Amino acid sequence: MVTHQSSIKTWSKRMKVAALLVLMDADASSAVLRSFDDDHEVISLAKEISMVGTISDSDQEILLNEMYDALSIQKGVVSGSLNLAESMLIDA
């Protein structure tokens, strides 16, 4: 089995998602995987999960801080809109 031993800072976004799923409660991570409509994506993430290996305490902290930063960008009252959806799709 090949596992990632380098610092989490160098991991791809897909590998970081896999690592987050590993850190989550099994029920929560299963719920996330069930939410995908694309079986290929689930299989791809499962492959990444199998390669995560051991995540050090410091890498866990780095990963969770990255996630927190990503989630805390919007502060205060936020709302969805057609313009927001269009902007997100264009950016994607």
C-alpha positions in Angstrom: 0.0 0.0 0.0 1.3 3.4 -1.0 0.8 6.1 1.6 1.5 9.8 1.6 4.3 10.6 4.0 5.0 14.2 2.9 3.7 17.2 4.8 0.0 17.8 4.3 0.9 21.3 2.9 2.1 19.6 -0.3 -1.0 17.4 -0.8 -3.5 17.9 -3.5 -7.0 19.2 -2.7 -8.5 15.8 -3.4 -6.0 14.2 -1.0 -6.9 16.8 1.7 -10.6 16.0 1.2 -9.8 12.3 1.7 -7.8 13.1 4.8 -10.8 15.2 6.2 -13.1 12.2 5.6 -10.6 10.0 7.6 -10.7 12.5 10.4 -14.5 12.7 10.5 -16.8 10.3 12.5 -17.5 7.2 10.3 -21.2 8.0 10.1 -20.5 11.6 9.0 -18.0 10.6 6.4 -20.3 7.9 5.1 -23.1 10.5 4.8 -20.8 12.7 2.8 -19.9 9.9 0.4 -23.6 9.0 0.0 -24.3 12.6 -1.0 -22.3 12.1 -4.3 -24.3 11.3 -7.4 -21.2 10.2 -9.3 -20.1 6.7 -8.3 -16.8 7.4 -10.1 -16.1 10.3 -7.7 -16.9 8.1 -4.7 -14.5 5.4 -5.9 -11.8 8.0 -6.6 -12.1 9.4 -3.1 -12.1 5.9 -1.6 -8.8 5.2 -3.4 -7.4 8.5 -2.0 -8.6 7.5 1.5 -6.8 4.2 1.2 -3.5 6.1 0.6 -3.8 8.7 3.4 -1.8 6.7 5.9 -1.1 8.1 9.3 -1.9 11.8 9.8 0.3 13.4 12.4 -1.1 15.8 15.0 0.5 18.7 13.4 -0.9 17.8 10.0 -4.3 17.4 11.5 -4.1 20.8 12.9 -2.9 22.3 9.6 -5.7 20.6 7.7 -8.4 21.6 10.1 -7.1 25.2 10.2 -7.3 25.3 6.4 -10.8 24.0 6.5 -11.8 26.5 9.2 -10.3 29.3 7.1 -12.2 28.2 4.0 -15.5 28.0 6.0 -15.1 31.3 7.8 -14.5 33.5 4.8 -18.1 34.6 4.8 -18.9 36.4 8.1 -22.2 37.9 9.1 -25.5 37.3 7.3 -25.1 35.6 4.0 -27.6 34.5 1.4 -27.8 32.6 -1.8 -29.0 34.1 -5.0 -29.1 33.5 -8.7 -26.2 36.0 -9.2 -24.1 34.2 -6.6 -24.8 30.8 -8.2 -23.9 32.2 -11.7 -20.7 33.8 -10.3 -19.7 30.5 -8.6 -20.3 28.5 -11.8 -18.3 31.0 -13.9 -15.4 30.8 -11.4 -15.6 27.0 -11.4 
